[in-house]
Amino acid sequence: MPRYQQLDEAKLDDAQRRIWDECKAGPRGSVPPPVHVWLKSPGLAENAHKLGAHVRFGTQFSQKLTEIAILMTARYWTAQFEWAAHVRLARNAGVPQDVIDAIGERRPPHFTDPDDQLVYDFCRDYYDDHRVDDSTYQRVVARFGEQGIVDLAGLIGYYSFVSVTLNTFEVPTPPDAKLLER
């Protein structure tokens, strides 16, 4: 029995329908696979989709910086669906293919933009040993402020939650997706 089942909009109860409609009306314009899973717990779904909209669309970070952090998170968790979805979004946001490839292969990318490097360094520090060193912490605060470092930690925390959901429920990737090696 497959773990992931895309929900049938016609079969939603009132609570699920309200959240579904909010999600579709929000900045995503759709109901992505993690929300299909979360809707089995409407309270979780309601809060999670709002947090996701904030960390992806409601912070000071550009789409490019946000996508670098999401790719780092998808790579850390080897979240195949998340990786496939966000490679396309990262390209559209201006992340060069060689940077995407390096992240996918767990190699340090070469950045020309210091902000790109800083977001990468923050994610790398955290995913390497579940801490952010003092130097990186201070650089992020100096560049993005206290709110920025909280939002960046929230962004990778949220996408870790998304990745765990996708992996637990074995959300399938599109047939043409390039898969990450474990």
GIBELCOR-V612883 format. One record per pair of residues at least 4 apart in sequence whose ideal C-beta (glycine too) atoms are under 6 Angstrom apart, sorted by the first residue. I is the first residue (numbers start at 1). J is the second residue. If there is no record, write none. Layout:
I,J
I,J
This chain:
3,169
3,170
4,169
4,170
4,171
6,36
7,36
7,39
12,16
12,17
12,20
15,42
16,20
16,39
16,42
19,42
19,45
19,46
20,31
23,31
23,35
23,49
24,31
26,53
27,53
27,57
31,35
33,171
34,162
34,165
35,49
37,165
37,169
38,44
38,45
38,48
39,45
44,48
51,158
52,56
52,158
53,57
54,58
55,154
55,155
55,158
59,151
60,148
61,65
61,66
63,93
64,93
64,94
64,95
65,119
67,86
67,89
67,90
67,93
67,95
68,116
68,119
68,120
69,119
69,123
69,155
69,156
70,86
70,159
71,86
71,90
71,103
72,123
73,156
73,159
73,160
74,79
74,82
74,83
74,86
75,103
76,127
77,163
78,180
78,182
79,163
79,166
79,167
80,173
80,179
81,166
81,171
81,173
82,86
82,163
82,166
83,180
84,173
84,177
86,90
87,100
90,95
90,100
95,99
95,100
99,109
102,107
102,109
104,180
111,116
111,117
118,139
118,143
120,124
121,136
122,136
122,140
122,152
123,127
123,156
124,128
125,132
125,133
125,136
126,132
132,136
132,137
140,144
140,149
141,149
144,148
154,158
164,168
166,171
173,177
